[in-house]
Amino acid sequence: PAVGSLGRLAVTRRARGLGVGAALVRAIEEAARDRDLTAVDLHAQTHALGFYERLGYEAYGPEFPDAGIPHRAMRRVL
């Protein structure tokens, strides 16, 4: 299947909790659908797993370091 990749999503501290991050993720998903992709993958910092889980992403595979920060792979089927 054709899978998109979401990388390096960041929202400033002042903008957190305002729905900016969720809106960005949803826009990326819409762009993926427009390109007939079937899923979106990302590598989430472990402290952000809950944010992505609330948006429908599921973690898979073991935790791994990226830039010295623990991450997990996640995917959402569109």
PAZAPA-4460 file (N, C-alpha, C; in steps of 0.05 Angstrom, whole numbers, plus 32768, in hexadecimal, padded with zeros to 4 digits):
% residues 78
    n_x    n_y    n_z   ca_x   ca_y   ca_z    c_x    c_y    c_z   seq   type   mol
   8010   7FE8   8000   8000   8000   8000   8011   8019   8000     1      P     A
   8006   802E   7FF6   8014   8048   7FF5   8010   8056   8010     2      A     A
   8027   805B   801E   8026   8066   8039   8035   8080   8039     3      V     A
   8029   8095   8044   8036   80AF   8047   8045   80B0   8061     4      G     A
   8056   80C4   8063   8067   80C7   807B   8064   80E4   8086     5      S     A
   805E   80E6   809F   805D   8100   80AD   8076   8103   80BD     6      L     A
   8085   8118   80B8   809F   811B   80C7   80A2   8136   80D3     7      G     A
   80AD   8137   80EB   80B5   814F   80F9   809F   8164   80FC     8      R     A
   8089   815B   8107   8073   816D   810E   8079   817A   8129     9      L     A
   8077   8194   812A   807C   81A3   8143   806A   81BB   8144    10      A     A
   8061   81C1   815D   8050   81D8   8162   805D   81E6   817A    11      V     A
   805E   8201   8178   806B   8210   818E   805B   820C   81A8    12      T     A
   8069   820E   81BE   805C   820A   81D8   8043   821B   81DB    13      R     A
   8044   8234   81D3   802D   8246   81D6   8015   823D   81C6    14      R     A
   8019   822E   81B0   8003   8225   819F   7FF9   820A   81A6    15      A     A
   8007   81FC   81B9   7FFE   81E1   81C0   7FE3   81E2   81CF    16      R     A
   7FD3   81CF   81CA   7FB9   81CD   81D7   7FA3   81DD   81C9    17      G     A
   7FAA   81EA   81B3   7F97   81FA   81A4   7F8C   81EC   818B    18      L     A
   7F95   81D4   8187   7F8C   81C4   816F   7F9D   81C8   8156    19      G     A
   7FB3   81D7   8159   7FC4   81DC   8141   7FD0   81C2   8137    20      V     A
   7FDC   81B2   814A   7FE9   8199   8142   7FD5   8186   8135    21      G     A
   7FBD   8183   8141   7FA9   8171   8136   7FA1   817A   811A    22      A     A
   7F9E   8194   8116   7F96   819F   80FC   7FAC   8199   80E7    23      A     A
   7FC5   819C   80EF   7FDB   8196   80DD   7FDA   8178   80D5    24      L     A
   7FD7   8167   80E8   7FD6   814A   80E2   7FBF   8144   80D0    25      V     A
   7FA7   814F   80D5   7F90   814A   80C4   7F94   8154   80A8    26      R     A
   7FA2   816B   80A5   7FA8   8175   808A   7FBB   8163   807B    27      A     A
   7FCE   8158   8089   7FE1   8145   807D   7FD2   812C   8074    28      I     A
   7FC0   8122   8085   7FB0   810A   807E   7F9E   8110   8066    29      E     A
   7F93   8127   8064   7F82   812E   804D   7F93   812F   8034    30      E     A
   7FAB   813A   8035   7FBD   813A   801E   7FC5   811E   8016    31      A     A
   7FC8   810C   802A   7FCF   80F0   8024   7FB7   80E3   8016    32      A     A
   7F9F   80E8   801F   7F87   80DC   8012   7F85   80E6   7FF5    33      R     A
   7F8A   8100   7FF1   7F89   810B   7FD6   7F9D   80FE   7FC3    34      D     A
   7FB2   80F2   7FCF   7FC6   80E5   7FBE   7FC2   80C6   7FBE    35      R     A
   7FAB   80BE   7FC8   7FA3   80A1   7FC8   7FB5   8091   7FDA    36      D     A
   7FC0   809C   7FEF   7FD0   808D   8002   7FBD   807F   8015    37      L     A
   7FC5   8068   8020   7FB4   8058   8031   7FB9   805B   804E    38      T     A
   7FD0   8067   8055   7FD7   806A   8072   7FEC   8080   8074    39      A     A
   7FF0   808A   808C   8005   809D   8093   8016   8091   80AA    40      V     A
   8030   8091   80A6   8043   8088   80BB   8051   80A0   80C7    41      D     A
   8059   809E   80E0   8069   80B2   80EC   807A   80A6   8102    42      L     A
   808E   80B5   810B   809F   80AD   8122   809A   80C1   8138    43      H     A
   808C   80B9   814D   8084   80CB   8162   8097   80C9   817A    44      A     A
   809D   80E1   8185   80AB   80E0   819F   8098   80D3   81B3    45      Q     A
   80A3   80C2   81C4   8092   80B3   81D6   807F   80C4   81E7    46      T     A
   8088   80DC   81EE   8077   80ED   81FF   805F   80F7   81EF    47      H     A
   805F   80F5   81D4   8049   80FE   81C3   8037   80E7   81B9    48      A     A
   803C   80CF   81C3   802C   80B8   81B9   800E   80BD   81BD    49      L     A
   8006   80C8   81D4   7FEA   80CC   81DA   7FDD   80DF   81C7    50      G     A
   7FEC   80F4   81BF   7FE1   8108   81AB   7FDA   80F9   8191    51      F     A
   7FEC   80E9   8187   7FE7   80DB   816E   7FD3   80C5   8171    52      Y     A
   7FD2   80B8   8188   7FBE   80A3   818D   7FA2   80AF   818C    53      E     A
   7F9F   80C7   8197   7F85   80D5   8197   7F7C   80DB   817A    54      R     A
   7F8F   80DD   8168   7F89   80E3   814C   7F87   80C9   813B    55      L     A
   7F88   80B2   8149   7F83   8099   813B   7F9C   8089   8133    56      G     A
   7FB4   8092   813B   7FCC   8084   8134   7FD2   806E   8148    57      Y     A
   7FDE   8058   813F   7FE5   8042   8150   8003   803D   814F    58      E     A
   800F   803A   8166   802C   8035   8168   8031   8018   8160    59      A     A
   8048   8013   8154   8051   7FF8   814D   8070   7FF7   814F    60      Y     A
   807A   7FE0   8154   8097   7FDC   8156   80A2   7FE6   8170    61      G     A
   80BC   7FE2   8174   80C9   7FEA   818D   80CF   8007   818E    62      P     A
   80D4   8011   81A6   80DD   802D   81AA   80F9   802F   819E    63      E     A
   8100   8046   8192   811B   804A   8187   8123   8067   818B    64      F     A
   813E   806C   818C   8147   8087   8190   8149   8096   8175    65      P     A
   8141   80AF   8175   8145   80C1   815E   814F   80DB   8169    66      D     A
   8166   80E4   8162   8172   80FC   816D   8174   80FB   818B    67      A     A
   8178   80E3   8196   817A   80DF   81B3   8160   80E0   81C2    68      G     A
   8149   80E0   81B3   812F   80E1   81C0   8120   80C7   81B9    69      I     A
   8113   80BA   81CD   8105   80A1   81C7   80EC   80A7   81B6    70      P     A
   80E9   8095   81A2   80D3   8097   818E   80C5   807C   818B    71      H     A
   80AD   807C   817F   80A0   8064   8176   8094   8069   815B    72      R     A
   8094   8055   814A   8087   8057   8130   8069   8055   8134    73      A     A
   805A   8065   8124   803D   8064   8126   8032   8065   810A    74      M     A
   8019   805B   8107   800B   805B   80ED   7FED   8060   80F1    75      R     A
   7FE1   806F   80DE   7FC4   8071   80DD   7FBB   8069   80C1    76      R     A
   7FAA   8056   80C1   7F9E   804D   80A7   7F89   8062   80A0    77      V     A
   7F8A   806B   8087   7F76   807F   807E   7F5F   8071   8072    78      L     A
***
